Amino acid sequence: MDQLSSPMNEVNIMAKLADLKDEHYHTLLALSVAIELLIEKGVLTREEIARKAAELDAFMVPPPYPTA
């Protein structure tokens, strides 16, 4: 059996994917909390954040892979 396609290797890959999804969730949660606190404290407005996000998004090059 090819070592790259062994059942244990597939389990390990799935576990790593689950860890990445969990880490991604926590990163987005922390970012959302920081943004909400900045808005609540009057440091930034939602419009300023949206405007800056659009500005930064305009600099992004298309990803090297297809998106759906």
C-alpha positions in Angstrom: 0.0 0.0 0.0 1.3 3.4 -0.9 2.3 5.3 2.2 0.8 8.6 1.0 -2.6 7.1 0.7 -2.6 5.0 3.9 -5.7 5.2 6.1 -3.7 6.6 9.0 -2.2 9.3 6.8 -5.8 10.2 5.7 -6.8 10.4 9.4 -3.8 12.7 10.1 -4.7 15.0 7.2 -8.3 15.2 8.3 -7.1 16.0 11.9 -4.8 18.8 10.6 -7.7 20.2 8.5 -9.9 20.3 11.6 -7.2 22.0 13.6 -6.8 24.6 10.8 -10.5 25.2 10.7 -10.6 25.7 14.5 -7.6 28.1 14.4 -9.2 30.0 11.6 -12.5 30.4 13.6 -10.6 31.7 16.6 -8.6 34.1 14.5 -11.7 35.5 12.9 -13.4 35.7 16.3 -10.5 37.7 17.8 -10.6 40.0 14.8 -14.3 40.5 15.1 -14.0 41.3 18.8 -11.3 43.9 18.1 -13.3 45.6 15.4 -16.4 45.7 17.5 -14.5 47.2 20.5 -12.9 49.9 18.2 -16.4 50.8 16.9 -18.0 50.8 20.4 -15.2 53.1 21.7 -15.7 55.5 18.8 -12.2 54.9 17.4 -13.4 53.8 14.0 -16.8 53.6 12.3 -18.2 50.7 10.3 -18.0 52.9 7.2 -14.3 53.6 7.7 -13.6 49.9 8.1 -15.7 49.0 5.0 -13.9 51.7 3.0 -10.5 50.5 4.0 -11.4 46.9 3.4 -12.5 47.8 -0.2 -9.3 49.8 -0.7 -7.1 46.9 0.4 -9.2 44.4 -1.5 -8.6 46.4 -4.7 -4.8 45.7 -4.3 -5.3 42.0 -4.1 -4.3 40.0 -7.2 -6.6 37.1 -8.3 -5.8 33.9 -6.4 -3.8 31.3 -8.3 -6.6 28.8 -7.8 -10.3 28.9 -8.8 -12.8 30.3 -6.4 -16.5 29.5 -6.2 
